[in-house]
Amino acid sequence: MMSENADATDIMIATNVSAFRRKRKVQSKDLADYVGISANTMCRYENAQTRIPPSVLLRIADALSVPVAAFFRRDGEELDSALSVNGSEALVLAFSRCPLEVRNALLRTAQLWAGKTVISAGR
């Protein structure tokens, strides 16, 4: 049962934490032990009964080897799959160090090659 105070973001984060944990075949109790919380608290987090504190969310991301941002995405599974491709992390790091105009050009090129709609890299 979800908390009456849980908003859409709380529910999305809780759902993604649970999905990534299951995908990695990690038991809830084992993740709770690694993160330093009780199994009961982990259950409340995954069911959006209790909001996950940022410090705990960082430890969960570390334990599951996912970027913390993956918990804030509706397409977390697709992002997780993309980041598991060999060389993707190095590419993301290099991309983040490029000037905005270069990032936009690289993004347009990659999206055209992938057959995706062209969007801007932002800031």
ZADREN-835706 format. One record per residue (C-alpha): residue in three letters; residue number from 0; x, y, z. Coordinates in nm, 3 decimals. Example, Ala and Ser with C-alpha at 12.3 -4.5 7.8 and 13.67 -1.06 7.14 Angstrom:
<r><res>ALA</res><n>0</n><xx>1.230</xx><yy>-0.450</yy><zz>0.780</zz></r>
<r><res>SER</res><n>1</n><xx>1.367</xx><yy>-0.106</yy><zz>0.714</zz></r>
***
This chain:
<r><res>MET</res><n>0</n><xx>0.000</xx><yy>0.000</yy><zz>0.000</zz></r>
<r><res>MET</res><n>1</n><xx>0.138</xx><yy>0.340</yy><zz>-0.101</zz></r>
<r><res>SER</res><n>2</n><xx>0.142</xx><yy>0.636</yy><zz>0.132</zz></r>
<r><res>GLU</res><n>3</n><xx>-0.134</xx><yy>0.890</yy><zz>0.084</zz></r>
<r><res>ASN</res><n>4</n><xx>0.142</xx><yy>1.153</yy><zz>0.080</zz></r>
<r><res>ALA</res><n>5</n><xx>0.342</xx><yy>0.986</yy><zz>-0.199</zz></r>
<r><res>ASP</res><n>6</n><xx>0.349</xx><yy>1.194</yy><zz>-0.515</zz></r>
<r><res>ALA</res><n>7</n><xx>0.421</xx><yy>1.074</yy><zz>-0.869</zz></r>
<r><res>THR</res><n>8</n><xx>0.796</xx><yy>1.123</yy><zz>-0.826</zz></r>
<r><res>ASP</res><n>9</n><xx>0.804</xx><yy>0.923</yy><zz>-0.502</zz></r>
<r><res>ILE</res><n>10</n><xx>0.618</xx><yy>0.641</yy><zz>-0.673</zz></r>
<r><res>MET</res><n>11</n><xx>0.845</xx><yy>0.650</yy><zz>-0.979</zz></r>
<r><res>ILE</res><n>12</n><xx>1.159</xx><yy>0.635</yy><zz>-0.762</zz></r>
<r><res>ALA</res><n>13</n><xx>1.021</xx><yy>0.351</yy><zz>-0.550</zz></r>
<r><res>THR</res><n>14</n><xx>0.916</xx><yy>0.157</yy><zz>-0.861</zz></r>
<r><res>ASN</res><n>15</n><xx>1.256</xx><yy>0.203</yy><zz>-1.024</zz></r>
<r><res>VAL</res><n>16</n><xx>1.447</xx><yy>0.100</yy><zz>-0.710</zz></r>
<r><res>SER</res><n>17</n><xx>1.239</xx><yy>-0.218</yy><zz>-0.694</zz></r>
<r><res>ALA</res><n>18</n><xx>1.275</xx><yy>-0.286</yy><zz>-1.069</zz></r>
<r><res>PHE</res><n>19</n><xx>1.653</xx><yy>-0.242</yy><zz>-1.070</zz></r>
<r><res>ARG</res><n>20</n><xx>1.688</xx><yy>-0.460</yy><zz>-0.760</zz></r>
<r><res>ARG</res><n>21</n><xx>1.482</xx><yy>-0.740</yy><zz>-0.916</zz></r>
<r><res>LYS</res><n>22</n><xx>1.661</xx><yy>-0.709</yy><zz>-1.250</zz></r>
<r><res>ARG</res><n>23</n><xx>1.993</xx><yy>-0.760</yy><zz>-1.073</zz></r>
<r><res>LYS</res><n>24</n><xx>1.843</xx><yy>-1.053</yy><zz>-0.881</zz></r>
<r><res>VAL</res><n>25</n><xx>1.921</xx><yy>-0.894</yy><zz>-0.543</zz></r>
<r><res>GLN</res><n>26</n><xx>1.702</xx><yy>-0.987</yy><zz>-0.249</zz></r>
<r><res>SER</res><n>27</n><xx>1.541</xx><yy>-0.695</yy><zz>-0.067</zz></r>
<r><res>LYS</res><n>28</n><xx>1.698</xx><yy>-0.806</yy><zz>0.264</zz></r>
<r><res>ASP</res><n>29</n><xx>2.046</xx><yy>-0.822</yy><zz>0.106</zz></r>
<r><res>LEU</res><n>30</n><xx>2.011</xx><yy>-0.472</yy><zz>-0.039</zz></r>
<r><res>ALA</res><n>31</n><xx>1.885</xx><yy>-0.342</yy><zz>0.294</zz></r>
<r><res>ASP</res><n>32</n><xx>2.184</xx><yy>-0.496</yy><zz>0.473</zz></r>
<r><res>TYR</res><n>33</n><xx>2.428</xx><yy>-0.345</yy><zz>0.223</zz></r>
<r><res>VAL</res><n>34</n><xx>2.267</xx><yy>-0.001</yy><zz>0.251</zz></r>
<r><res>GLY</res><n>35</n><xx>2.250</xx><yy>-0.019</yy><zz>0.631</zz></r>
<r><res>ILE</res><n>36</n><xx>1.875</xx><yy>-0.015</yy><zz>0.685</zz></r>
<r><res>SER</res><n>37</n><xx>1.622</xx><yy>-0.272</yy><zz>0.803</zz></r>
<r><res>ALA</res><n>38</n><xx>1.445</xx><yy>-0.501</yy><zz>0.558</zz></r>
<r><res>ASN</res><n>39</n><xx>1.117</xx><yy>-0.352</yy><zz>0.679</zz></r>
<r><res>THR</res><n>40</n><xx>1.237</xx><yy>0.000</yy><zz>0.590</zz></r>
<r><res>MET</res><n>41</n><xx>1.347</xx><yy>-0.120</yy><zz>0.243</zz></r>
<r><res>CYS</res><n>42</n><xx>1.000</xx><yy>-0.265</yy><zz>0.192</zz></r>
<r><res>ARG</res><n>43</n><xx>0.841</xx><yy>0.068</yy><zz>0.287</zz></r>
<r><res>TYR</res><n>44</n><xx>1.074</xx><yy>0.250</yy><zz>0.045</zz></r>
<r><res>GLU</res><n>45</n><xx>0.993</xx><yy>0.015</yy><zz>-0.245</zz></r>
<r><res>ASN</res><n>46</n><xx>0.620</xx><yy>0.047</yy><zz>-0.180</zz></r>
<r><res>ALA</res><n>47</n><xx>0.639</xx><yy>0.429</yy><zz>-0.163</zz></r>
<r><res>GLN</res><n>48</n><xx>0.513</xx><yy>0.422</yy><zz>0.195</zz></r>
<r><res>THR</res><n>49</n><xx>0.818</xx><yy>0.619</yy><zz>0.309</zz></r>
<r><res>ARG</res><n>50</n><xx>1.016</xx><yy>0.871</yy><zz>0.103</zz></r>
<r><res>ILE</res><n>51</n><xx>1.376</xx><yy>0.755</yy><zz>0.041</zz></r>
<r><res>PRO</res><n>52</n><xx>1.631</xx><yy>1.000</yy><zz>0.184</zz></r>
<r><res>PRO</res><n>53</n><xx>1.889</xx><yy>1.120</yy><zz>-0.072</zz></r>
<r><res>SER</res><n>54</n><xx>2.180</xx><yy>0.967</yy><zz>0.122</zz></r>
<r><res>VAL</res><n>55</n><xx>2.009</xx><yy>0.626</yy><zz>0.118</zz></r>
<r><res>LEU</res><n>56</n><xx>1.920</xx><yy>0.662</yy><zz>-0.250</zz></r>
<r><res>LEU</res><n>57</n><xx>2.289</xx><yy>0.720</yy><zz>-0.326</zz></r>
<r><res>ARG</res><n>58</n><xx>2.384</xx><yy>0.403</yy><zz>-0.135</zz></r>
<r><res>ILE</res><n>59</n><xx>2.114</xx><yy>0.206</yy><zz>-0.318</zz></r>
<r><res>ALA</res><n>60</n><xx>2.242</xx><yy>0.332</yy><zz>-0.654</zz></r>
<r><res>ASP</res><n>61</n><xx>2.595</xx><yy>0.230</yy><zz>-0.555</zz></r>
<r><res>ALA</res><n>62</n><xx>2.479</xx><yy>-0.114</yy><zz>-0.443</zz></r>
<r><res>LEU</res><n>63</n><xx>2.288</xx><yy>-0.173</yy><zz>-0.768</zz></r>
<r><res>SER</res><n>64</n><xx>2.559</xx><yy>-0.015</yy><zz>-0.989</zz></r>
<r><res>VAL</res><n>65</n><xx>2.320</xx><yy>0.231</yy><zz>-1.150</zz></r>
<r><res>PRO</res><n>66</n><xx>2.343</xx><yy>0.608</yy><zz>-1.177</zz></r>
<r><res>VAL</res><n>67</n><xx>2.115</xx><yy>0.771</yy><zz>-0.921</zz></r>
<r><res>ALA</res><n>68</n><xx>1.947</xx><yy>0.956</yy><zz>-1.209</zz></r>
<r><res>ALA</res><n>69</n><xx>1.809</xx><yy>0.623</yy><zz>-1.334</zz></r>
<r><res>PHE</res><n>70</n><xx>1.565</xx><yy>0.623</yy><zz>-1.040</zz></r>
<r><res>PHE</res><n>71</n><xx>1.416</xx><yy>0.952</yy><zz>-1.166</zz></r>
<r><res>ARG</res><n>72</n><xx>1.341</xx><yy>0.829</yy><zz>-1.518</zz></r>
<r><res>ARG</res><n>73</n><xx>1.029</xx><yy>0.675</yy><zz>-1.658</zz></r>
<r><res>ASP</res><n>74</n><xx>1.247</xx><yy>0.478</yy><zz>-1.898</zz></r>
<r><res>GLY</res><n>75</n><xx>1.493</xx><yy>0.352</yy><zz>-1.634</zz></r>
<r><res>GLU</res><n>76</n><xx>1.516</xx><yy>0.006</yy><zz>-1.789</zz></r>
<r><res>GLU</res><n>77</n><xx>1.617</xx><yy>0.147</yy><zz>-2.127</zz></r>
<r><res>LEU</res><n>78</n><xx>1.878</xx><yy>0.375</yy><zz>-1.969</zz></r>
<r><res>ASP</res><n>79</n><xx>2.017</xx><yy>0.090</yy><zz>-1.760</zz></r>
<r><res>SER</res><n>80</n><xx>2.046</xx><yy>-0.126</yy><zz>-2.069</zz></r>
<r><res>ALA</res><n>81</n><xx>2.217</xx><yy>0.153</yy><zz>-2.265</zz></r>
<r><res>LEU</res><n>82</n><xx>2.468</xx><yy>0.217</yy><zz>-1.987</zz></r>
<r><res>SER</res><n>83</n><xx>2.561</xx><yy>-0.151</yy><zz>-1.978</zz></r>
<r><res>VAL</res><n>84</n><xx>2.695</xx><yy>-0.131</yy><zz>-2.336</zz></r>
<r><res>ASN</res><n>85</n><xx>3.076</xx><yy>-0.152</yy><zz>-2.338</zz></r>
<r><res>GLY</res><n>86</n><xx>3.224</xx><yy>0.199</yy><zz>-2.357</zz></r>
<r><res>SER</res><n>87</n><xx>2.902</xx><yy>0.386</yy><zz>-2.279</zz></r>
<r><res>GLU</res><n>88</n><xx>3.024</xx><yy>0.530</yy><zz>-1.949</zz></r>
<r><res>ALA</res><n>89</n><xx>3.345</xx><yy>0.663</yy><zz>-2.108</zz></r>
<r><res>LEU</res><n>90</n><xx>3.137</xx><yy>0.812</yy><zz>-2.388</zz></r>
<r><res>VAL</res><n>91</n><xx>2.904</xx><yy>0.986</yy><zz>-2.142</zz></r>
<r><res>LEU</res><n>92</n><xx>3.200</xx><yy>1.130</yy><zz>-1.949</zz></r>
<r><res>ALA</res><n>93</n><xx>3.367</xx><yy>1.256</yy><zz>-2.266</zz></r>
<r><res>PHE</res><n>94</n><xx>3.036</xx><yy>1.399</yy><zz>-2.390</zz></r>
<r><res>SER</res><n>95</n><xx>2.983</xx><yy>1.588</yy><zz>-2.064</zz></r>
<r><res>ARG</res><n>96</n><xx>3.321</xx><yy>1.760</yy><zz>-2.104</zz></r>
<r><res>CYS</res><n>97</n><xx>3.245</xx><yy>1.893</yy><zz>-2.453</zz></r>
<r><res>PRO</res><n>98</n><xx>3.121</xx><yy>2.248</yy><zz>-2.516</zz></r>
<r><res>LEU</res><n>99</n><xx>2.745</xx><yy>2.282</yy><zz>-2.567</zz></r>
<r><res>GLU</res><n>100</n><xx>2.765</xx><yy>2.333</yy><zz>-2.944</zz></r>
<r><res>VAL</res><n>101</n><xx>2.978</xx><yy>2.017</yy><zz>-2.981</zz></r>
<r><res>ARG</res><n>102</n><xx>2.738</xx><yy>1.818</yy><zz>-2.757</zz></r>
<r><res>ASN</res><n>103</n><xx>2.443</xx><yy>1.931</yy><zz>-2.971</zz></r>
<r><res>ALA</res><n>104</n><xx>2.624</xx><yy>1.832</yy><zz>-3.293</zz></r>
<r><res>LEU</res><n>105</n><xx>2.722</xx><yy>1.493</yy><zz>-3.148</zz></r>
<r><res>LEU</res><n>106</n><xx>2.371</xx><yy>1.432</yy><zz>-3.018</zz></r>
<r><res>ARG</res><n>107</n><xx>2.211</xx><yy>1.520</yy><zz>-3.355</zz></r>
<r><res>THR</res><n>108</n><xx>2.454</xx><yy>1.287</yy><zz>-3.535</zz></r>
<r><res>ALA</res><n>109</n><xx>2.400</xx><yy>0.997</yy><zz>-3.294</zz></r>
<r><res>GLN</res><n>110</n><xx>2.021</xx><yy>1.038</yy><zz>-3.308</zz></r>
<r><res>LEU</res><n>111</n><xx>2.025</xx><yy>1.046</yy><zz>-3.688</zz></r>
<r><res>TRP</res><n>112</n><xx>2.232</xx><yy>0.726</yy><zz>-3.694</zz></r>
<r><res>ALA</res><n>113</n><xx>1.994</xx><yy>0.564</yy><zz>-3.446</zz></r>
<r><res>GLY</res><n>114</n><xx>1.686</xx><yy>0.683</yy><zz>-3.636</zz></r>
<r><res>LYS</res><n>115</n><xx>1.560</xx><yy>0.892</yy><zz>-3.345</zz></r>
<r><res>THR</res><n>116</n><xx>1.403</xx><yy>1.236</yy><zz>-3.330</zz></r>
<r><res>VAL</res><n>117</n><xx>1.666</xx><yy>1.507</yy><zz>-3.302</zz></r>
<r><res>ILE</res><n>118</n><xx>1.662</xx><yy>1.699</yy><zz>-2.972</zz></r>
<r><res>SER</res><n>119</n><xx>1.897</xx><yy>1.946</yy><zz>-2.807</zz></r>
<r><res>ALA</res><n>120</n><xx>2.162</xx><yy>1.850</yy><zz>-2.548</zz></r>
<r><res>GLY</res><n>121</n><xx>2.041</xx><yy>2.134</yy><zz>-2.326</zz></r>
<r><res>ARG</res><n>122</n><xx>2.282</xx><yy>2.330</yy><zz>-2.108</zz></r>
***
